Amino acid sequence: MGFSVSGSFAILVLASFIAFGMAYSAGANSFERVTDATHDSYERGLDRQNTAINVSEVTYQSGDLEVNVTNTGTTSLSINATDVIVNGTYRQSFQQFEVVGKPDSDLWLPGETLAISVNDSSLQSGDTVKIVTEYGVAAGGMVP
Amino acid sequence: MASVSITHLVLFIASLLVAASVAGVLTDEVGRLSEAINDQGLDASQDVRTDIEIISDSGSSASIYDPGTQNITIYVKNTGSQQLVASADGMDVLVDGEYQTTVNVTVLDDTTWDTNDVARVRIYRPGGLSTGDHRIKVIVNGDEEVFEFNR
């Protein structure tokens, strides 16, 4: 009888250890995954709060729309992640799309101005221009 | 004496079998529970990492609804930190509270809808869109965004 109880107990203890190991690793992995995601989300939220842009100038001459946008926030932005919507249409080709004085850089740092030039002869006075940064922060202007 | 030993042996084997069965069921059930916890954690982290913004210009309402094709077009930017599914199966769209079934999603500047990429969402409204205020709600991985415009 003694061996039966000891043997059964040993099997149950071993199974309990295995079960606890599985449950703990699953719980710990999930918790870490969600914590990482939450941390990442907070970081992006903080960057979004620190992002601000301002359309400083919009000119339209001979079918060329030129827009100057200044990074007035405290985060560095990416030009490749910046989107332009002119008169409600998403634009993918530009005559000029660069930070003033830094034509080869993707970084749009605080205080710097992004110069955008689009050729579109169909625009009219009052049409809208919208610039959207990588964090979704946007600024708008109007065709003069 | 021999019969007592055989009885003990039978009881010993039986108790081991019962204990092994219980242990098997326990580890099996905990294994299933662990898989469920893993899946739940993955889903929760994907929900947290998902963030979208509707970047369409509500000031240019003429470009949002085309009465000729009866299509509503909006641009949705992935502002989160994970790749999203660029198809109608990956998002739910409601226009003025009505669930839309004919939705076409196209990523504009890439082949996959990664972080910072913009997707064009075309919603076909066979009944047309009356003049006045309208509200579009886009839901991706639990992240809801509302876009209001005037026709």
Contacts between the chains, C-beta under 8 A, distances in Angstrom:
chain1	res1	chain2	res2	distance
A	1	B	8	7.0
A	1	B	11	7.0
A	3	B	8	7.9
A	3	B	12	5.6
A	4	B	8	7.8
A	4	B	11	5.6
A	4	B	12	4.6
A	4	B	14	8.0
A	4	B	15	4.0
A	4	B	16	7.4
A	5	B	15	7.3
A	7	B	12	6.8
A	7	B	15	6.8
A	7	B	16	5.3
A	7	B	19	7.1
A	8	B	15	4.7
A	8	B	16	6.3
A	8	B	18	6.9
A	8	B	19	3.6
A	9	B	19	7.6
A	11	B	16	6.7
A	11	B	19	4.2
A	11	B	20	5.7
A	11	B	23	5.2
A	12	B	19	5.6
A	12	B	22	6.5
A	12	B	23	5.9
A	12	B	26	7.9
A	14	B	23	7.0
A	15	B	22	7.4
A	15	B	23	3.2
A	15	B	24	7.6
A	15	B	26	5.2
A	15	B	27	5.4
A	16	B	26	7.1
A	18	B	27	5.3
A	19	B	26	5.4
A	19	B	27	5.2
A	19	B	30	3.8
A	19	B	31	8.0
A	20	B	30	7.9
A	22	B	27	7.3
A	22	B	30	5.4
A	22	B	31	5.7
A	22	B	34	4.6
A	23	B	30	5.3
A	23	B	33	6.4
A	23	B	34	5.5
A	23	B	37	7.5
A	25	B	34	7.3
A	26	B	33	7.6
A	26	B	34	3.5
A	26	B	35	7.3
A	26	B	37	4.3
A	26	B	38	5.1
A	26	B	41	7.8
A	27	B	34	7.9
A	27	B	37	5.7
A	29	B	38	6.4
A	29	B	41	6.6
A	30	B	37	5.3
A	30	B	38	6.0
A	30	B	40	6.5
A	30	B	41	2.4
A	30	B	42	7.5
A	30	B	44	7.5
A	31	B	41	7.0
A	33	B	41	4.9
A	33	B	42	6.6
A	33	B	44	7.7
A	33	B	45	4.3
A	34	B	41	5.7
A	34	B	44	4.9
A	34	B	45	5.0
A	34	B	48	6.5
A	36	B	45	7.0
A	37	B	44	7.5
A	37	B	45	3.9
A	37	B	46	7.7
A	37	B	48	3.9
A	37	B	49	4.8
A	37	B	81	7.8
A	38	B	48	5.4
A	40	B	48	7.8
A	40	B	49	6.5
A	40	B	81	5.1
A	41	B	48	5.2
A	41	B	49	6.7
A	41	B	51	7.3
A	41	B	80	7.9
A	41	B	81	7.4
A	44	B	51	7.0
A	44	B	79	7.5
A	44	B	80	7.5
A	44	B	81	6.5
A	48	B	79	7.9
A	78	B	116	7.4
A	80	B	116	7.5
A	81	B	116	3.8
A	83	B	55	6.2
A	83	B	75	7.7
A	83	B	77	6.6
A	83	B	118	5.7
A	85	B	55	6.7
A	85	B	56	7.1
A	85	B	57	5.0
A	85	B	60	7.8
A	85	B	75	6.9
A	87	B	57	7.9
A	87	B	60	5.4
A	87	B	63	6.4
A	88	B	56	7.0
A	88	B	57	5.1
A	88	B	59	7.9
A	88	B	60	2.9
A	88	B	61	7.6
A	88	B	62	6.8
A	88	B	63	2.6
A	88	B	64	6.4
A	89	B	60	7.9
A	89	B	63	5.8
A	90	B	75	5.3
A	90	B	108	5.9
A	90	B	118	6.3
A	90	B	120	6.9
A	92	B	108	6.5
A	92	B	109	6.2
A	127	B	60	7.2
A	128	B	57	5.3
A	128	B	59	4.3
A	128	B	60	5.2
A	130	B	55	7.2
A	130	B	57	4.5
A	130	B	59	7.7
A	132	B	53	7.5
A	132	B	55	4.5
A	132	B	77	6.4
A	134	B	79	7.1
A	134	B	116	5.0
A	135	B	79	6.0
A	136	B	51	7.8
A	136	B	53	3.5
A	136	B	55	6.9
A	136	B	77	6.1
A	136	B	79	4.4
A	138	B	55	6.5
A	140	B	57	7.1
A	140	B	59	7.0
